[in-house]
Amino acid sequence: MLLVALSACALSLSAFASPPSIAAKRAEAQQVLNDINSLNASLSRADERLNLANLRLAHVQSNIKTNKRELRIAKRNLIRGRQTIAKRLVTLYTTGTSASSLELILGAKSLDGVLNQLDTAHRVSSLDAEVIGQVQSFKAAIKVHARRLAAEQRQVTRLVAMRRQQERAIEVRLGERRQLLSSLNGEIARMVREAQARQMIAAQRARQQLEEAQQTQAHEYATSVVGASASTPEGAAVVPPSNYGGVVSVALGEQGVPYVWGGASPGGFDCSGLVMWSYAQVGVSLPHSSYALWNVGAAVPRDQLQPGDLVFFDGLGHVGLYVGGGLFVHAPHTGTVVQVSSLDSGWYSSGYVGARRILG
């Protein structure tokens, strides 16, 4: 039964949240924070993609550098090869081996000499042609490779630029969301300060009205009939005066204590826990359940409420302590703190059920 009462007391209090504007701002700030976390993750991925693109670019640039070095070597080898051929031609000319086959035959002293000279000239010519061909082929291959590397470098350079642009775009969005979050947090802090100031004013007013009510209480009921109840000449019910107005000061002293499910101590209160604990401080034992509290004491008409009376809302799902002047102190629900509210404000006015006075 106690668990059911506690559940009803907590779950039925959605309307007791902090002012809607503050709740909305906090929800908006949370959404912006979620966006920031998502953008941070996106920025991390973009950063790694840029790292990969830079690695590819560095690899291509290294290959281009190697290719240029090989091209320089090929050009030097080609120059050296041509110089070698030129020297050999000069040697053949100066030694007579550059003459025609007929000149070789006529100038030879023997058949072996002719054959040797013809073979030497032929082999030198073939070898030189092969070397020159290989060098030129290697040079041509290097140039083709260079063109391919240049094309790849342009492609990878564009990729790096694109990755950097994506990263900058995310950083811009991230900066905007962080600025918005900072602004929202500032607004929330301001609104909370204003709400706390209003609560402080309400509490001060409640204390003043409590003192006034206590001063006039004895006079108002000086002529009342002693007993559970009596009737006025007009026939209206009269409830014996409250003897526990001082319990209000106890409860008001706990303002700011957070709501805690099932709480009944200064470490945290739920609605019935605050009422039970406050009365315990003045020597009265009450049950820890808003539903059970409805069965103690005597019913009190709203126009006869006095400080210390128990006020009920939401089909007995919520309870507080009447302070005076239309105000009451209570522990609303998770996310709020012990605070003072007005019986005439929206939800409390429409959800009001009745009141009970603790007698004794």
KELUM-680321 format. One line per field, with one value per residue (C-alpha): residue in one letter; x, z, y; residue number from 0. Coordinates in nm, 3 decimals, m for minus. Example, Ala and Ser with C-alpha at 12.3 -4.5 7.8 and 13.67 -1.06 7.14 Angstrom:
<sites>
code <- A;S
east <- 1.230;1.367
up <- 0.780;0.714
north <- m0.450;m0.106
pos <- 0;1
</sites>
This chain:
<sites>
code <- M;L;L;V;A;L;S;A;C;A;L;S;L;S;A;F;A;S;P;P;S;I;A;A;K;R;A;E;A;Q;Q;V;L;N;D;I;N;S;L;N;A;S;L;S;R;A;D;E;R;L;N;L;A;N;L;R;L;A;H;V;Q;S;N;I;K;T;N;K;R;E;L;R;I;A;K;R;N;L;I;R;G;R;Q;T;I;A;K;R;L;V;T;L;Y;T;T;G;T;S;A;S;S;L;E;L;I;L;G;A;K;S;L;D;G;V;L;N;Q;L;D;T;A;H;R;V;S;S;L;D;A;E;V;I;G;Q;V;Q;S;F;K;A;A;I;K;V;H;A;R;R;L;A;A;E;Q;R;Q;V;T;R;L;V;A;M;R;R;Q;Q;E;R;A;I;E;V;R;L;G;E;R;R;Q;L;L;S;S;L;N;G;E;I;A;R;M;V;R;E;A;Q;A;R;Q;M;I;A;A;Q;R;A;R;Q;Q;L;E;E;A;Q;Q;T;Q;A;H;E;Y;A;T;S;V;V;G;A;S;A;S;T;P;E;G;A;A;V;V;P;P;S;N;Y;G;G;V;V;S;V;A;L;G;E;Q;G;V;P;Y;V;W;G;G;A;S;P;G;G;F;D;C;S;G;L;V;M;W;S;Y;A;Q;V;G;V;S;L;P;H;S;S;Y;A;L;W;N;V;G;A;A;V;P;R;D;Q;L;Q;P;G;D;L;V;F;F;D;G;L;G;H;V;G;L;Y;V;G;G;G;L;F;V;H;A;P;H;T;G;T;V;V;Q;V;S;S;L;D;S;G;W;Y;S;S;G;Y;V;G;A;R;R;I;L;G
east <- 0.000;0.285;0.461;0.140;0.093;0.451;0.417;0.097;0.248;0.549;0.398;0.099;0.315;0.424;0.264;0.483;0.794;1.010;0.867;0.798;1.036;1.327;1.237;1.211;1.546;1.709;1.564;1.692;2.035;2.044;1.959;2.237;2.477;2.377;2.446;2.789;2.874;2.764;2.968;3.273;3.244;3.205;3.505;3.713;3.616;3.685;4.025;4.118;4.001;4.221;4.514;4.464;4.447;4.766;4.940;4.836;4.958;5.291;5.330;5.260;5.499;5.769;5.714;5.736;6.064;6.200;6.079;6.250;6.572;6.550;6.477;6.788;6.993;6.850;6.935;7.291;7.326;7.197;7.447;7.728;7.620;7.624;7.963;8.095;7.961;8.120;8.456;8.428;8.345;8.649;8.859;8.724;8.788;9.139;9.230;9.074;8.799;8.533;8.591;8.362;8.382;8.561;8.824;8.873;8.927;9.167;9.364;9.388;9.712;9.536;9.193;9.197;9.255;8.956;8.731;8.851;8.798;8.452;8.350;8.478;8.296;7.973;7.981;8.056;7.773;7.521;7.622;7.602;7.264;7.135;7.261;7.114;6.784;6.763;6.840;6.584;6.323;6.389;6.366;6.035;5.895;5.997;5.819;5.501;5.523;5.579;5.260;5.065;5.208;5.125;4.764;4.746;4.894;4.627;4.359;4.493;4.551;4.185;4.090;4.299;4.141;3.794;3.870;3.999;3.687;3.466;3.663;3.637;3.260;3.219;3.436;3.218;2.900;3.063;3.158;2.804;2.651;2.898;2.814;2.442;2.492;2.680;2.396;2.132;2.322;2.339;1.963;1.893;2.113;1.934;1.589;1.685;1.808;1.482;1.279;1.482;1.426;1.051;1.056;1.248;0.995;0.711;0.877;0.923;0.562;0.457;0.647;0.491;0.144;0.216;0.305;m0.007;m0.223;m0.077;m0.139;m0.505;m0.574;m0.658;m0.890;m1.075;m1.159;m1.195;m1.570;m1.564;m1.727;m1.464;m1.488;m1.445;m1.663;m1.947;m2.194;m2.218;m2.555;m2.549;m2.501;m2.143;m1.906;m1.633;m1.314;m1.118;m0.814;m0.482;m0.226;0.057;0.113;0.478;0.528;0.522;0.845;1.005;0.901;0.996;1.343;1.389;1.341;1.591;1.624;1.594;1.304;1.401;1.178;1.064;1.271;1.176;1.485;1.678;1.885;1.581;1.200;0.902;0.565;0.435;0.788;0.819;0.484;0.567;0.917;0.801;0.530;0.775;0.988;0.697;0.628;0.346;0.374;0.208;0.205;0.435;0.160;m0.053;m0.348;m0.309;m0.272;m0.623;m0.760;m0.602;m0.732;m1.046;m1.162;m1.114;m1.311;m1.086;m1.203;m1.095;m0.742;m0.477;m0.098;m0.005;m0.312;m0.249;m0.361;m0.423;m0.419;m0.455;m0.696;m0.488;m0.174;0.005;0.015;0.167;0.150;m0.058;0.150;m0.113;m0.223;m0.312;0.040;0.167;0.507;0.570;0.815;0.686;0.867;1.201;1.416;1.267;1.325;1.114;0.943;0.646;0.355;0.015;m0.317;m0.459;m0.204;m0.313;m0.261;m0.284;m0.613;m0.771;m0.619;m0.711;m0.899;m0.932;m0.755;m0.715;m0.625;m0.417;m0.590;m0.442
up <- 0.000;0.087;m0.243;m0.437;m0.253;m0.320;m0.687;m0.722;m0.533;m0.769;m1.103;m1.079;m1.035;m1.390;m1.365;m1.065;m1.280;m1.271;m1.471;m1.830;m1.974;m1.770;m1.854;m2.223;m2.216;m2.044;m2.304;m2.580;m2.417;m2.391;m2.761;m2.848;m2.628;m2.816;m3.143;m3.012;m2.917;m3.263;m3.434;m3.223;m3.343;m3.704;m3.665;m3.537;m3.838;m4.076;m3.915;m3.969;m4.333;m4.381;m4.224;m4.470;m4.766;m4.649;m4.628;m4.986;m5.098;m4.922;m5.089;m5.434;m5.374;m5.266;m5.586;m5.793;m5.627;m5.697;m6.056;m6.110;m5.972;m6.205;m6.498;m6.419;m6.405;m6.741;m6.901;m6.768;m6.889;m7.231;m7.249;m7.137;m7.388;m7.671;m7.561;m7.551;m7.902;m8.027;m7.881;m8.035;m8.375;m8.347;m8.257;m8.548;m8.782;m8.662;m8.667;m9.007;m8.889;m8.981;m9.356;m9.581;m9.618;m9.954;m9.795;m9.517;m9.769;m9.990;m9.694;m9.514;m9.505;m9.461;m9.464;m9.086;m9.053;m9.273;m9.073;m8.739;m8.841;m8.987;m8.675;m8.440;m8.621;m8.636;m8.268;m8.155;m8.366;m8.238;m7.875;m7.896;m8.064;m7.793;m7.508;m7.665;m7.723;m7.364;m7.223;m7.448;m7.362;m6.990;m7.030;m7.215;m6.945;m6.673;m6.852;m6.884;m6.514;m6.436;m6.621;m6.428;m6.097;m6.184;m6.256;m5.932;m5.741;m5.878;m5.777;m5.425;m5.380;m5.465;m5.213;m4.940;m5.014;m5.002;m4.669;m4.524;m4.643;m4.479;m4.156;m4.156;m4.218;m3.917;m3.706;m3.801;m3.708;m3.386;m3.294;m3.360;m3.142;m2.861;m2.873;m2.866;m2.571;m2.380;m2.448;m2.339;m2.020;m1.943;m1.996;m1.778;m1.498;m1.516;m1.512;m1.219;m1.024;m1.094;m0.987;m0.668;m0.597;m0.642;m0.408;m0.148;m0.166;m0.139;0.162;0.335;0.267;0.399;0.722;0.771;0.711;0.941;1.221;1.156;1.147;1.472;1.641;1.535;1.578;1.946;1.898;1.603;1.793;2.143;2.137;1.952;2.113;2.235;2.057;1.724;1.556;1.618;1.419;1.372;1.376;0.997;1.015;0.878;1.027;1.255;1.302;1.628;1.589;1.488;1.760;1.517;1.336;1.436;1.205;0.914;1.028;1.038;0.679;0.552;0.696;0.450;0.138;m0.130;m0.017;m0.331;m0.400;m0.344;m0.417;m0.080;0.102;0.455;0.588;0.526;0.277;0.048;0.071;m0.128;m0.071;0.220;0.358;0.411;0.596;0.811;0.901;0.979;1.218;1.377;1.480;1.694;1.843;1.614;1.432;1.089;0.813;0.511;0.248;0.103;0.086;0.447;0.563;0.429;0.706;0.997;1.173;1.072;0.738;0.697;0.460;0.234;0.386;0.733;0.649;0.910;0.913;0.961;0.785;0.528;0.175;m0.086;m0.467;m0.767;m0.619;m0.299;m0.503;m0.362;m0.022;0.126;0.440;0.439;0.527;0.526;0.282;0.017;0.013;0.099;0.124;m0.043;m0.223;m0.585;m0.774;m0.904;m1.033;m0.798;m0.437;m0.132;m0.218;m0.157;m0.406;m0.426;m0.395;m0.654;m0.928;m1.232;m1.161;m0.783;m0.805;m1.042;m0.869;m0.514;m0.329;0.028;0.362;0.696;1.035;1.282;1.620;1.960
north <- 0.000;0.236;0.163;0.230;0.557;0.663;0.575;0.773;1.065;1.080;0.984;1.212;1.522;1.591;1.934;2.018;2.056;2.366;2.655;2.544;2.802;2.666;2.306;2.394;2.573;2.277;2.041;2.270;2.287;1.907;1.877;2.122;1.923;1.607;1.792;1.895;1.537;1.419;1.692;1.605;1.246;1.365;1.594;1.304;1.092;1.382;1.433;1.068;1.083;1.391;1.205;0.920;1.161;1.332;0.993;0.917;1.259;1.211;0.871;1.015;1.304;1.057;0.855;1.174;1.264;0.914;0.929;1.266;1.125;0.825;1.057;1.259;0.938;0.823;1.157;1.141;0.782;0.885;1.168;0.937;0.675;0.923;1.051;0.693;0.626;0.947;0.846;0.502;0.651;0.876;0.573;0.372;0.665;0.733;0.363;0.314;0.081;0.336;0.289;0.095;m0.280;m0.236;m0.010;m0.266;m0.544;m0.345;m0.212;m0.538;m0.731;m1.062;m1.222;m1.258;m0.885;m0.808;m1.037;m0.902;m0.540;m0.610;m0.805;m0.534;m0.254;m0.456;m0.548;m0.192;m0.057;m0.318;m0.272;0.105;0.088;m0.150;0.071;0.383;0.201;0.081;0.424;0.594;0.331;0.376;0.752;0.722;0.488;0.733;1.018;0.809;0.725;1.092;1.188;0.925;1.043;1.404;1.306;1.109;1.402;1.636;1.388;1.336;1.709;1.770;1.498;1.661;2.000;1.847;1.674;2.000;2.181;1.918;1.948;2.329;2.307;2.077;2.308;2.605;2.417;2.299;2.653;2.774;2.499;2.566;2.936;2.852;2.615;2.884;3.129;2.878;2.797;3.168;3.204;2.900;3.036;3.371;3.208;2.985;3.287;3.467;3.161;3.131;3.498;3.451;3.152;3.350;3.631;3.380;3.217;3.551;3.635;3.294;3.345;3.685;3.549;3.257;3.493;3.698;3.387;3.258;3.591;3.601;3.230;3.242;3.538;3.384;3.067;3.209;3.153;2.819;2.515;2.269;1.933;1.768;2.029;2.271;2.478;2.851;3.029;3.006;2.630;2.622;2.361;2.492;2.286;2.315;2.541;2.393;2.336;2.270;2.596;2.571;2.272;2.515;2.679;2.334;2.260;2.606;2.550;2.262;2.473;2.381;2.018;1.800;1.568;1.204;0.906;0.767;1.032;1.136;1.317;1.640;1.442;1.437;1.433;1.314;1.485;1.275;1.230;1.607;1.618;1.314;1.439;1.793;1.670;1.426;1.725;1.851;1.509;1.387;1.053;1.042;0.777;0.807;0.806;1.083;0.843;0.733;1.095;1.167;0.943;1.133;1.445;1.634;1.773;2.148;2.375;2.576;2.905;2.786;2.669;2.742;2.701;2.336;2.193;1.919;2.014;1.743;1.743;1.516;1.260;1.243;1.173;1.477;1.648;1.963;2.182;2.498;2.805;3.080;3.347;3.089;2.941;2.595;2.427;2.092;1.862;1.847;1.570;1.442;1.724;1.986;2.090;2.170;2.499;2.727;2.743;2.905;2.721;2.960;2.886;2.684;2.314;2.341;2.527;2.276;1.973;2.072;1.792;1.913;1.957;1.781;1.927;1.729;1.740;1.669
pos <- 0;1;2;3;4;5;6;7;8;9;10;11;12;13;14;15;16;17;18;19;20;21;22;23;24;25;26;27;28;29;30;31;32;33;34;35;36;37;38;39;40;41;42;43;44;45;46;47;48;49;50;51;52;53;54;55;56;57;58;59;60;61;62;63;64;65;66;67;68;69;70;71;72;73;74;75;76;77;78;79;80;81;82;83;84;85;86;87;88;89;90;91;92;93;94;95;96;97;98;99;100;101;102;103;104;105;106;107;108;109;110;111;112;113;114;115;116;117;118;119;120;121;122;123;124;125;126;127;128;129;130;131;132;133;134;135;136;137;138;139;140;141;142;143;144;145;146;147;148;149;150;151;152;153;154;155;156;157;158;159;160;161;162;163;164;165;166;167;168;169;170;171;172;173;174;175;176;177;178;179;180;181;182;183;184;185;186;187;188;189;190;191;192;193;194;195;196;197;198;199;200;201;202;203;204;205;206;207;208;209;210;211;212;213;214;215;216;217;218;219;220;221;222;223;224;225;226;227;228;229;230;231;232;233;234;235;236;237;238;239;240;241;242;243;244;245;246;247;248;249;250;251;252;253;254;255;256;257;258;259;260;261;262;263;264;265;266;267;268;269;270;271;272;273;274;275;276;277;278;279;280;281;282;283;284;285;286;287;288;289;290;291;292;293;294;295;296;297;298;299;300;301;302;303;304;305;306;307;308;309;310;311;312;313;314;315;316;317;318;319;320;321;322;323;324;325;326;327;328;329;330;331;332;333;334;335;336;337;338;339;340;341;342;343;344;345;346;347;348;349;350;351;352;353;354;355;356;357;358;359
</sites>
